[in-house]
Amino acid sequence: MGEETIVTLKGINKTFHRGKEPIPVLENLDLDVPEGSFEALMGPSGSGKSTLLNIIAGLDRPTSGTVKVAGADLTNKSDAALAKWRSQTIGFVFQSFNLIPVLTAAQNVELPLLLTNLSGAERTKRVQTALRVVGLEDRMHHYPRQLSGGQEQRVAIARAIVNDPKIIVADEPTGDLDRKSADDVLNLLDKLNKELGKTIFMVTHDPAAAERAKIQRKLDKGALQ
């Protein structure tokens, strides 16, 4: 675990434009996330939480400032280099599970591996391991419509970890779930953090979810509190 820093953001500004009108979302923001941390980011709607998450994950670029994540400087990477880096470093969990309805749980989990050079046998092994970690090995051949919302989110988490990412970014991972399913998902994130040493950065508006994190941060008007 150590005190290594896995995310370093310095002087991050992000401005969107509505027509010609600039809309600043993040302003001169600094952030250090220690490796192996489980952090929750809260804040009012429109405060820039998802934008910050997307910058950490290499899905979005800041207007200015530097972004260093897992030893890589993302600031000047090309789109292609960023896509490759993301596929090897980041696991994504979203509020909407983003599962493909015509694919089984196992096929959904396998999707990120289709971009790698792994053999079919190795892909199958990794998929089984990921589904075992989330407690759904017996649901491998079920389609999303045959699963509960909580199970669908666990399949989405299996898909996020199948590449053995260094960081899991979760955007409102319990937002569409009832309390029990939400607790199951949070228990799983906790396990990934404590037992597998994954760094987790989670955006949430749910205080019960935020309490599960080691560190809670608040974002308001583009600045961390």
C-alpha positions as CSV (number, residue, x, y, z in Angstrom):
1,M,0.0,0.0,0.0
2,G,2.7,2.5,1.0
3,E,2.3,6.2,0.7
4,E,2.9,6.3,-3.0
5,T,0.7,8.7,-4.8
6,I,-1.2,7.2,-7.7
7,V,-3.1,10.3,-8.9
8,T,-1.6,13.8,-9.0
9,L,-3.6,16.7,-10.4
10,K,-2.0,20.2,-10.4
11,G,-3.7,23.5,-11.3
12,I,-6.6,21.8,-13.1
13,N,-9.0,24.1,-14.9
14,K,-11.9,22.9,-17.0
15,T,-14.1,25.3,-18.9
16,F,-17.0,24.3,-21.2
17,H,-18.6,26.7,-23.6
18,R,-22.3,27.4,-24.2
19,G,-22.2,29.2,-27.4
20,K,-19.5,31.9,-26.8
21,E,-20.2,32.0,-23.0
22,P,-17.4,30.2,-21.0
23,I,-18.7,28.0,-18.1
24,P,-15.9,27.2,-15.7
25,V,-16.4,23.8,-14.1
26,L,-13.1,23.2,-12.3
27,E,-10.9,26.0,-11.1
28,N,-7.2,25.7,-10.2
29,L,-7.8,22.3,-8.6
30,D,-5.0,20.2,-7.0
31,L,-5.6,16.6,-5.9
32,D,-3.3,13.8,-4.6
33,V,-4.7,10.3,-4.2
34,P,-2.5,7.8,-2.4
35,E,-2.2,4.3,-3.9
36,G,-4.6,1.8,-2.3
37,S,-7.0,4.5,-1.2
38,F,-10.8,4.3,-1.3
39,E,-12.1,7.9,-1.8
40,A,-15.6,9.2,-2.2
41,L,-16.3,12.5,-3.9
42,M,-19.5,14.3,-3.0
43,G,-21.0,17.6,-4.0
44,P,-24.1,19.3,-5.4
45,S,-25.3,18.4,-8.9
46,G,-23.3,20.3,-11.5
47,S,-20.4,20.9,-9.2
48,G,-18.0,19.1,-11.6
49,K,-17.7,15.7,-9.9
50,S,-18.1,13.6,-13.1
51,T,-15.8,16.0,-15.0
52,L,-13.1,15.5,-12.4
53,L,-13.6,11.7,-12.5
54,N,-13.4,11.7,-16.3
55,I,-10.1,13.7,-16.2
56,I,-8.6,11.2,-13.7
57,A,-9.7,8.4,-16.0
58,G,-8.4,9.9,-19.1
59,L,-11.8,10.3,-20.7
60,D,-11.7,14.0,-20.7
61,R,-8.8,16.6,-20.8
62,P,-8.5,19.6,-18.6
63,T,-8.4,23.1,-20.3
64,S,-5.1,23.6,-18.4
65,G,-3.1,21.9,-15.7
66,T,-1.2,18.6,-15.4
67,V,-2.6,15.1,-14.9
68,K,-0.4,12.2,-13.7
69,V,-2.0,8.9,-13.0
70,A,-0.4,5.6,-12.2
71,G,3.0,6.8,-13.3
72,A,1.8,8.2,-16.7
73,D,1.6,11.9,-17.7
74,L,-1.8,12.1,-19.5
75,T,-1.5,15.8,-20.3
76,N,0.0,15.5,-23.8
77,K,-1.0,11.9,-24.8
78,S,-2.7,11.4,-28.1
79,D,-6.2,10.1,-28.1
80,A,-5.0,6.7,-29.3
81,A,-2.3,6.5,-26.6
82,L,-4.9,7.6,-24.0
83,A,-7.3,4.8,-25.1
84,K,-4.6,2.2,-24.8
85,W,-3.6,3.5,-21.4
86,R,-7.2,3.5,-20.1
87,S,-7.7,-0.1,-21.2
88,Q,-4.7,-1.2,-19.2
89,T,-5.0,1.0,-16.1
90,I,-8.6,2.0,-15.4
91,G,-11.7,0.0,-14.5
92,F,-15.0,1.9,-15.1
93,V,-18.2,1.4,-13.1
94,F,-21.2,3.7,-14.0
95,Q,-24.6,4.3,-12.6
96,S,-26.3,2.7,-15.6
97,F,-24.7,-0.7,-15.9
98,N,-24.0,-0.4,-19.6
99,L,-24.4,-4.1,-20.2
100,I,-25.2,-5.3,-23.7
101,P,-28.5,-7.1,-23.5
102,V,-27.8,-9.7,-26.2
103,L,-24.6,-10.9,-24.5
104,T,-24.4,-13.2,-21.5
105,A,-22.8,-12.0,-18.2
106,A,-19.5,-13.8,-19.3
107,Q,-19.5,-12.2,-22.7
108,N,-20.1,-8.7,-21.2
109,V,-17.2,-9.2,-18.8
110,E,-15.0,-10.4,-21.7
111,L,-15.5,-7.3,-23.8
112,P,-12.5,-5.3,-22.6
113,L,-10.2,-8.4,-23.2
114,L,-11.1,-8.5,-26.9
115,L,-8.8,-5.5,-27.3
116,T,-5.8,-7.5,-25.9
117,N,-3.6,-10.2,-27.3
118,L,-4.8,-12.8,-24.8
119,S,-5.7,-16.3,-26.1
120,G,-9.4,-17.4,-25.9
121,A,-8.5,-19.8,-23.1
122,E,-6.8,-17.0,-21.1
123,R,-9.7,-14.7,-21.6
124,T,-12.1,-17.4,-20.4
125,K,-10.0,-17.9,-17.3
126,R,-9.9,-14.2,-16.5
127,V,-13.7,-13.9,-17.0
128,Q,-14.3,-16.8,-14.6
129,T,-12.0,-15.3,-12.0
130,A,-13.6,-11.8,-12.2
131,L,-17.2,-13.3,-11.9
132,R,-16.0,-15.4,-8.9
133,V,-14.7,-12.3,-7.2
134,V,-18.1,-10.6,-7.5
135,G,-19.9,-13.8,-6.5
136,L,-21.7,-14.5,-9.8
137,E,-19.8,-17.4,-11.2
138,D,-23.1,-19.4,-11.3
139,R,-24.7,-16.7,-13.5
140,M,-22.1,-16.7,-16.2
141,H,-24.5,-17.7,-19.0
142,H,-27.4,-15.5,-17.9
143,Y,-28.4,-12.5,-19.9
144,P,-28.8,-9.1,-18.2
145,R,-32.6,-9.4,-18.4
146,Q,-32.3,-12.5,-16.2
147,L,-30.4,-10.7,-13.5
148,S,-31.5,-8.3,-10.7
149,G,-30.2,-4.7,-10.8
150,G,-27.7,-5.5,-8.1
151,Q,-26.4,-8.5,-10.0
152,E,-26.2,-6.4,-13.2
153,Q,-24.0,-3.9,-11.3
154,R,-21.8,-6.7,-10.0
155,V,-21.4,-8.0,-13.6
156,A,-20.4,-4.4,-14.5
157,I,-17.8,-4.5,-11.7
158,A,-16.5,-7.9,-12.9
159,R,-16.1,-6.2,-16.4
160,A,-14.2,-3.3,-14.7
161,I,-11.7,-5.6,-12.9
162,V,-11.2,-8.3,-15.6
163,N,-8.2,-6.3,-17.0
164,D,-6.7,-6.1,-13.5
165,P,-6.7,-2.3,-13.5
166,K,-4.7,-0.2,-11.0
167,I,-7.6,2.2,-10.4
168,I,-11.4,1.7,-10.3
169,V,-13.4,4.9,-11.0
170,A,-17.1,4.6,-10.1
171,D,-19.6,7.2,-11.0
172,E,-22.7,6.9,-8.8
173,P,-22.3,3.1,-8.7
174,T,-25.3,2.7,-6.3
175,G,-27.5,5.4,-7.9
176,D,-30.0,3.0,-9.5
177,L,-30.1,0.3,-6.7
178,D,-32.2,-0.4,-3.7
179,R,-30.5,-0.2,-0.3
180,K,-29.6,-3.9,0.0
181,S,-28.2,-4.1,-3.5
182,A,-26.3,-0.9,-2.9
183,D,-24.8,-2.4,0.2
184,D,-23.8,-5.5,-1.7
185,V,-22.0,-3.4,-4.3
186,L,-20.3,-1.3,-1.6
187,N,-19.2,-4.4,0.2
188,L,-17.7,-5.6,-3.0
189,L,-15.9,-2.3,-3.6
190,D,-14.6,-2.5,-0.1
191,K,-13.3,-6.0,-0.7
192,L,-11.6,-5.0,-3.9
193,N,-9.9,-2.2,-2.0
194,K,-8.8,-4.1,1.1
195,E,-8.1,-7.6,-0.3
196,L,-6.9,-6.8,-3.9
197,G,-5.4,-3.4,-3.1
198,K,-7.3,-1.5,-5.8
199,T,-7.4,2.2,-5.6
200,I,-11.1,3.3,-5.8
201,F,-12.3,6.8,-6.6
202,M,-16.1,7.0,-6.4
203,V,-18.5,9.9,-7.1
204,T,-21.7,9.6,-5.1
205,H,-24.5,11.7,-3.7
206,D,-25.4,8.9,-1.2
207,P,-24.0,9.7,2.3
208,A,-24.2,6.0,3.2
209,A,-22.0,5.1,0.3
210,A,-19.5,7.9,1.0
211,E,-19.2,6.6,4.6
212,R,-17.7,3.4,3.3
213,A,-14.7,5.2,1.8
214,K,-11.5,5.9,3.7
215,I,-11.5,9.5,2.6
216,Q,-14.4,11.8,1.8
217,R,-14.0,14.8,-0.3
218,K,-16.4,17.6,-1.3
219,L,-16.5,19.5,-4.5
220,D,-18.3,22.8,-4.7
221,K,-18.2,25.5,-7.3
222,G,-15.3,23.9,-9.0
223,A,-13.1,23.7,-5.9
224,L,-12.3,20.9,-3.4
225,Q,-13.4,21.6,0.1
